[in-house]
Protein backbone atom coordinates (compact mmCIF):
# COMPACT_ATOMS: atom_id res chain seq x y z
CA UNK A 1 0.00 0.00 0.00
CA UNK A 2 1.34 3.41 -0.96
CA UNK A 3 0.94 6.04 1.74
CA UNK A 4 0.23 9.54 0.53
CA UNK A 5 -0.53 12.94 2.00
CA UNK A 6 -4.19 13.92 2.10
CA UNK A 7 -4.07 17.22 3.98
CA UNK A 8 -1.42 19.72 5.06
CA UNK A 9 -1.66 22.62 7.48
CA UNK A 10 0.70 24.81 9.48
CA UNK A 11 0.49 25.72 13.14
CA UNK A 12 3.08 27.76 14.98
CA UNK A 13 6.49 26.41 13.94
CA UNK A 14 5.29 23.04 12.58
CA UNK A 15 3.92 21.56 9.40
CA UNK A 16 1.24 18.95 9.97
CA UNK A 17 0.72 16.30 7.29
CA UNK A 18 -2.26 13.96 7.45
CA UNK A 19 -1.59 10.67 5.69
CA UNK A 20 -3.87 8.29 3.80
CA UNK A 21 -3.33 5.61 6.47
CA UNK A 22 -4.77 7.85 9.21
CA UNK A 23 -1.52 9.04 10.76
CA UNK A 24 -0.62 12.69 11.23
CA UNK A 25 2.98 13.86 11.20
CA UNK A 26 4.10 17.09 12.81
CA UNK A 27 7.50 18.23 11.59
CA UNK A 28 9.41 21.37 12.57
CA UNK A 29 9.55 24.05 9.89
CA UNK A 30 13.25 24.38 10.73
CA UNK A 31 13.73 21.12 8.78
CA UNK A 32 12.73 23.00 5.62
CA UNK A 33 14.32 26.48 5.50
CA UNK A 34 12.39 27.55 2.39
CA UNK A 35 9.11 26.93 4.21
CA UNK A 36 10.38 28.40 7.46
CA UNK A 37 11.33 31.64 5.69
CA UNK A 38 8.18 31.81 3.55
CA UNK A 39 5.16 33.98 4.23
CA UNK A 40 2.05 32.12 5.46
CA UNK A 41 0.28 32.62 2.11
CA UNK A 42 3.29 31.10 0.30
CA UNK A 43 3.17 28.05 2.57
CA UNK A 44 -0.49 27.53 1.73
CA UNK A 45 0.20 27.57 -2.04
CA UNK A 46 1.14 23.90 -2.53
CA UNK A 47 -0.01 20.84 -4.43
CA UNK A 48 -0.30 17.27 -3.18
CA UNK A 49 0.87 14.52 -5.51
CA UNK A 50 0.92 10.76 -4.95
CA UNK A 51 4.54 10.97 -3.80
CA UNK A 52 4.54 14.13 -1.73
CA UNK A 53 4.15 17.88 -1.56
CA UNK A 54 5.26 20.63 -3.93
CA UNK A 55 5.56 24.40 -3.59
CA UNK A 56 6.16 25.72 -7.10
CA UNK A 57 6.90 29.33 -6.09
CA UNK A 58 9.32 28.20 -3.37
CA UNK A 59 10.98 25.45 -5.45
CA UNK A 60 10.32 23.01 -2.59
CA UNK A 61 9.50 19.32 -2.91
CA UNK A 62 8.94 17.09 0.10
CA UNK A 63 8.32 13.37 -0.24
CA UNK A 64 6.07 11.43 2.10
CA UNK A 65 8.78 8.75 2.17
CA UNK A 66 11.29 11.33 3.43
CA UNK A 67 8.91 12.60 6.10
CA UNK A 68 8.28 9.06 7.34
CA UNK A 69 12.05 8.47 7.46
CA UNK A 70 12.56 11.65 9.49
CA UNK A 71 14.50 13.47 6.79
CA UNK A 72 14.46 17.22 6.42
CA UNK A 73 15.78 19.35 3.56
CA UNK A 74 18.16 17.15 1.57
CA UNK A 75 19.54 20.01 -0.55
CA UNK A 76 21.59 21.48 2.27
CA UNK A 77 25.16 20.34 2.61
CA UNK A 78 25.97 18.84 6.01
CA UNK A 79 28.15 20.89 8.30
CA UNK A 80 31.66 19.54 8.54
CA UNK A 81 33.67 19.61 11.71
CA UNK A 82 37.00 21.42 11.46
Residue frames as qw, qx, qy, qz and C-alpha x, y, z in Angstrom:
[[0.000, 0.889, 0.458, 0.000, 0.00, 0.00, 0.00],
 [0.399, 0.348, -0.014, 0.848, 1.34, 3.41, -0.96],
 [0.261, -0.711, -0.460, 0.464, 0.94, 6.04, 1.74],
 [0.284, 0.490, 0.243, 0.787, 0.23, 9.54, 0.53],
 [0.032, -0.181, -0.359, 0.915, -0.53, 12.94, 2.00],
 [0.015, 0.621, 0.744, 0.246, -4.19, 13.92, 2.10],
 [0.152, -0.946, -0.219, -0.186, -4.07, 17.22, 3.98],
 [0.583, 0.077, -0.248, 0.770, -1.42, 19.72, 5.06],
 [0.181, -0.925, -0.187, -0.278, -1.66, 22.62, 7.48],
 [0.458, 0.332, -0.403, 0.719, 0.70, 24.81, 9.48],
 [0.524, -0.806, -0.229, -0.155, 0.49, 25.72, 13.14],
 [0.489, -0.816, 0.239, 0.194, 3.08, 27.76, 14.98],
 [0.024, 0.716, -0.642, -0.274, 6.49, 26.41, 13.94],
 [0.457, -0.070, 0.884, 0.068, 5.29, 23.04, 12.58],
 [0.503, 0.196, -0.512, -0.669, 3.92, 21.56, 9.40],
 [0.587, 0.004, 0.725, -0.360, 1.24, 18.95, 9.97],
 [0.395, 0.249, -0.693, -0.549, 0.72, 16.30, 7.29],
 [0.751, 0.015, 0.492, -0.440, -2.26, 13.96, 7.45],
 [0.020, 0.317, -0.877, -0.360, -1.59, 10.67, 5.69],
 [0.647, 0.016, -0.475, -0.596, -3.87, 8.29, 3.80],
 [0.567, -0.089, -0.809, 0.126, -3.33, 5.61, 6.47],
 [0.508, -0.751, -0.394, -0.149, -4.77, 7.85, 9.21],
 [0.641, -0.354, -0.195, 0.652, -1.52, 9.04, 10.76],
 [0.111, 0.979, 0.051, 0.161, -0.62, 12.69, 11.23],
 [0.740, -0.017, -0.122, 0.661, 2.98, 13.86, 11.20],
 [0.111, -0.992, -0.044, 0.039, 4.10, 17.09, 12.81],
 [0.779, 0.104, 0.008, 0.618, 7.50, 18.23, 11.59],
 [0.269, -0.722, -0.076, 0.633, 9.41, 21.37, 12.57],
 [0.489, 0.868, 0.086, -0.014, 9.55, 24.05, 9.89],
 [0.223, -0.813, 0.495, 0.209, 13.25, 24.38, 10.73],
 [0.709, -0.029, 0.663, 0.238, 13.73, 21.12, 8.78],
 [0.488, 0.553, 0.521, 0.430, 12.73, 23.00, 5.62],
 [0.277, -0.384, -0.071, 0.878, 14.32, 26.48, 5.50],
 [0.029, -0.203, -0.500, -0.842, 12.39, 27.55, 2.39],
 [0.386, -0.613, -0.636, -0.266, 9.11, 26.93, 4.21],
 [0.486, -0.544, -0.409, 0.548, 10.38, 28.40, 7.46],
 [0.226, -0.289, 0.084, 0.927, 11.33, 31.64, 5.69],
 [0.023, -0.368, -0.653, -0.662, 8.18, 31.81, 3.55],
 [0.355, -0.111, 0.176, -0.911, 5.16, 33.98, 4.23],
 [0.483, 0.129, 0.767, -0.403, 2.05, 32.12, 5.46],
 [0.687, 0.545, 0.101, -0.470, 0.28, 32.62, 2.11],
 [0.392, 0.580, -0.684, -0.205, 3.29, 31.10, 0.30],
 [0.193, -0.197, 0.936, -0.220, 3.17, 28.05, 2.57],
 [0.590, 0.321, 0.576, -0.466, -0.49, 27.53, 1.73],
 [0.604, 0.631, -0.219, -0.435, 0.20, 27.57, -2.04],
 [0.221, -0.377, 0.892, 0.119, 1.14, 23.90, -2.53],
 [0.785, 0.142, -0.360, -0.483, -0.01, 20.84, -4.43],
 [0.647, -0.290, 0.684, -0.170, -0.30, 17.27, -3.18],
 [0.600, 0.396, -0.603, -0.347, 0.87, 14.52, -5.51],
 [0.943, -0.158, -0.266, -0.120, 0.92, 10.76, -4.95],
 [0.774, 0.116, -0.382, 0.492, 4.54, 10.97, -3.80],
 [0.445, -0.295, -0.355, 0.767, 4.54, 14.13, -1.73],
 [0.002, -0.895, -0.318, 0.312, 4.15, 17.88, -1.56],
 [0.537, 0.244, 0.263, 0.763, 5.26, 20.63, -3.93],
 [0.037, -0.860, -0.193, 0.472, 5.56, 24.40, -3.59],
 [0.652, 0.568, 0.268, 0.426, 6.16, 25.72, -7.10],
 [0.073, 0.948, -0.040, 0.308, 6.90, 29.33, -6.09],
 [0.503, -0.769, 0.390, -0.055, 9.32, 28.20, -3.37],
 [0.592, 0.491, -0.638, -0.039, 10.98, 25.45, -5.45],
 [0.327, -0.356, 0.769, -0.418, 10.32, 23.01, -2.59],
 [0.776, 0.007, -0.524, -0.349, 9.50, 19.32, -2.91],
 [0.337, -0.385, 0.739, -0.439, 8.94, 17.09, 0.10],
 [0.554, 0.015, -0.778, -0.296, 8.32, 13.37, -0.24],
 [0.791, -0.450, 0.013, -0.415, 6.07, 11.43, 2.10],
 [0.919, 0.035, -0.302, 0.249, 8.78, 8.75, 2.17],
 [0.395, 0.412, -0.363, 0.736, 11.29, 11.33, 3.43],
 [0.425, -0.540, 0.171, -0.706, 8.91, 12.60, 6.10],
 [0.931, -0.282, -0.114, -0.204, 8.28, 9.06, 7.34],
 [0.834, 0.130, -0.292, 0.451, 12.05, 8.47, 7.46],
 [0.473, -0.785, -0.152, 0.369, 12.56, 11.65, 9.49],
 [0.558, 0.073, 0.243, 0.790, 14.50, 13.47, 6.79],
 [0.062, 0.817, 0.184, -0.544, 14.46, 17.22, 6.42],
 [0.449, 0.846, -0.161, -0.238, 15.78, 19.35, 3.56],
 [0.890, -0.063, 0.322, 0.317, 18.16, 17.15, 1.57],
 [0.546, 0.757, 0.053, 0.356, 19.54, 20.01, -0.55],
 [0.236, -0.912, 0.300, -0.147, 21.59, 21.48, 2.27],
 [0.647, 0.385, -0.593, 0.285, 25.16, 20.34, 2.61],
 [0.760, -0.556, -0.308, 0.139, 25.97, 18.84, 6.01],
 [0.149, -0.924, 0.320, -0.144, 28.15, 20.89, 8.30],
 [0.851, 0.194, -0.384, 0.300, 31.66, 19.54, 8.54],
 [0.629, -0.750, 0.006, 0.204, 33.67, 19.61, 11.71],
 [0.246, 0.889, -0.384, 0.047, 37.00, 21.42, 11.46]]
